[in-house]
Amino acid sequence: MGFKTEEEIDEWLTLEKERLEQEFLENVNKDKERIPQFRKKYDSEMKKLLARYEKESFRMLEKQKSGKNMLEKE
């Protein structure tokens, strides 16, 4: 996924978090007996999402740093 700005990354994170929360709530409403399983899946997916967010944010920072370094050299 190629993000061009930090705002795009933040917007993506917000949308994905909302999607995961909605999915979790729908599952709970369908089957209250399996809440622990749904919670475990939700937590796992949220961890993956946050790891991806950190990776993309780091990438963006590196891009910005290298862009600044190129400008400073000129």
N, C-alpha and C positions, 0 to 999 in steps of 0.2 A: 504494500500500500504506500503510495507516494504522497506524503503530506508536504504542502508548500509553506505553511505557517504554523506557529504554535497554536493559534486559534483553531485551526482545522483539527489539530490533534486533540485539543480540549473538547471540541464539539463532538468528535468521534467518540471520545471516552464517555461523555455524558449520554449520548445516544445508546451506546452499548450497555452501559450500566442500567439505563432505563429498560432496555430490552431484557436483560437478565432478571431484573426485579419483577417485571411483568410476567415473564415465564415462570418464575418461582411462585408468584402469587396464584397464577392460573393452576399450576400443579397442586398447590396446597388446597385450593378450593375444590378441585376434582377428587382428591384423595387425602383426607386429613390423617389417615393412618400412617402414611409414608412421609410425614414431615421431616424426620431426621435424614432420610435418604435425599429428599429434595434439597435440604439445607446443605448437605455434604456436596452435592453437585453444584449448587449455587456458589458455595465458598471456593470450590475448585476452579470454576469458570471465572470467578472474580479475581482470583490469584493470577490466572493466565492473562486476563485482561489488563491488570495492573502491571504485570511484567512487560507486556507488549507496549503499554503506554510509556513506561520508563525507557524501554529500548528506543521507541520512536522519538521521545523527547531528547534523549542523549544524542541520537543521530542528528536531530535538528540543531542542537547546540554545537556539535562538531562541524556541521555545515556552515553555521553562522561564524564560528571561530575561524575556519579556513577562509571564508569569504573576507573577513576582516583582515586576516594576515596577508591575503593577496592585495588588498587595497593599501595596506601599510607599506608593502614592498614597492609599490608604484611611485 
